Amino acid sequence: MAVDPTYLQLDDPAVQAVVRAHRRALQVIQNEPDITVRHMRTFLGGHTADEVRAHYEKFIGPYFTSDGQADLAVGASAISAVATELGVPATFTAAEYYRTTP
């Protein structure tokens, strides 16, 4: 989740409500992979349960935690990959984008 403080303050009740909802979702992703895989199948089209489970185990489970903290190395890699795929320069770093304190 990203918030531009020129539009919304981080302590705004609406922002805090979305943060709570995201943390609940992250708890499900981390602690209940069967539920997560079932939901992933609804938007991954014709993938089999085994394919979706493999995707979860490789790309989702290891990288999402419920503590709200970002792994800056993973973030840097993701920013670089997306910028490369889009053919644009990465104009910010993971440390500038992700909040690393609770």
PLY file of the C-alpha trace (Angstrom):
ply
format ascii 1.0
element vertex 102
property float x
property float y
property float z
element edge 101
property int vertex1
property int vertex2
end_header
0.00 0.00 0.00
1.28 3.47 -0.85
0.05 6.77 0.54
0.94 10.17 -0.83
1.05 12.42 2.25
0.27 15.48 0.11
-3.26 14.05 -0.20
-3.73 11.95 2.93
-1.96 11.93 6.27
-0.57 8.57 7.41
-2.64 8.80 10.61
-5.89 9.47 8.71
-8.58 7.02 9.95
-9.26 5.86 6.38
-5.58 5.07 5.83
-5.40 3.24 9.14
-8.49 1.18 8.22
-6.89 0.11 4.94
-3.66 -0.77 6.78
-5.62 -2.98 9.18
-7.39 -4.68 6.27
-4.08 -5.27 4.49
-2.53 -6.75 7.63
-5.48 -9.13 8.02
-5.07 -10.17 4.38
-1.32 -10.64 4.88
-2.02 -12.86 7.89
-4.19 -15.07 5.68
-1.53 -15.13 2.95
1.14 -16.13 5.45
-0.79 -18.42 7.79
-3.45 -20.02 5.58
-1.93 -20.97 2.22
-4.86 -23.22 1.29
-7.27 -20.28 1.48
-4.80 -18.07 -0.39
-4.35 -20.63 -3.17
-8.12 -21.08 -3.48
-8.58 -17.32 -3.92
-5.64 -17.09 -6.34
-7.28 -19.71 -8.56
-10.27 -17.41 -9.04
-8.16 -14.85 -10.91
-5.48 -17.04 -12.47
-7.86 -18.49 -15.01
-7.20 -22.00 -16.21
-4.32 -22.84 -13.90
-4.51 -26.10 -12.01
-4.45 -26.19 -8.22
-0.89 -27.55 -8.37
0.24 -24.71 -10.66
-1.28 -22.09 -8.39
0.24 -23.73 -5.32
3.67 -23.69 -7.01
3.22 -20.00 -7.85
2.24 -19.27 -4.24
5.22 -21.19 -2.86
7.73 -19.49 -5.19
6.46 -15.92 -5.51
4.01 -15.19 -2.69
4.59 -17.15 0.51
8.27 -16.33 0.98
7.85 -12.59 0.41
4.70 -11.51 2.23
4.70 -11.13 6.00
2.05 -9.81 8.35
4.39 -7.47 10.25
4.03 -4.68 7.69
7.74 -4.55 6.97
9.31 -4.63 3.54
12.47 -6.48 2.59
14.38 -3.73 0.80
16.43 -6.19 -1.26
13.26 -7.79 -2.61
11.74 -4.35 -3.19
14.81 -3.15 -5.08
14.72 -6.22 -7.28
11.01 -5.73 -7.99
11.40 -2.04 -8.82
14.29 -2.82 -11.16
12.40 -5.65 -12.87
9.27 -3.56 -13.45
11.27 -0.58 -14.72
13.18 -2.84 -17.10
10.00 -4.50 -18.33
8.42 -1.10 -18.97
11.58 0.29 -20.54
11.79 3.21 -18.13
14.43 4.23 -15.60
13.86 3.42 -11.94
13.71 6.92 -10.49
13.40 5.90 -6.84
14.86 3.28 -4.55
13.13 0.72 -2.42
14.29 2.57 0.70
12.57 5.72 -0.59
9.36 3.86 -1.42
8.88 1.36 1.39
8.38 2.28 5.00
10.67 0.15 7.14
9.58 1.22 10.61
6.29 0.24 12.23
0 1
1 2
2 3
3 4
4 5
5 6
6 7
7 8
8 9
9 10
10 11
11 12
12 13
13 14
14 15
15 16
16 17
17 18
18 19
19 20
20 21
21 22
22 23
23 24
24 25
25 26
26 27
27 28
28 29
29 30
30 31
31 32
32 33
33 34
34 35
35 36
36 37
37 38
38 39
39 40
40 41
41 42
42 43
43 44
44 45
45 46
46 47
47 48
48 49
49 50
50 51
51 52
52 53
53 54
54 55
55 56
56 57
57 58
58 59
59 60
60 61
61 62
62 63
63 64
64 65
65 66
66 67
67 68
68 69
69 70
70 71
71 72
72 73
73 74
74 75
75 76
76 77
77 78
78 79
79 80
80 81
81 82
82 83
83 84
84 85
85 86
86 87
87 88
88 89
89 90
90 91
91 92
92 93
93 94
94 95
95 96
96 97
97 98
98 99
99 100
100 101
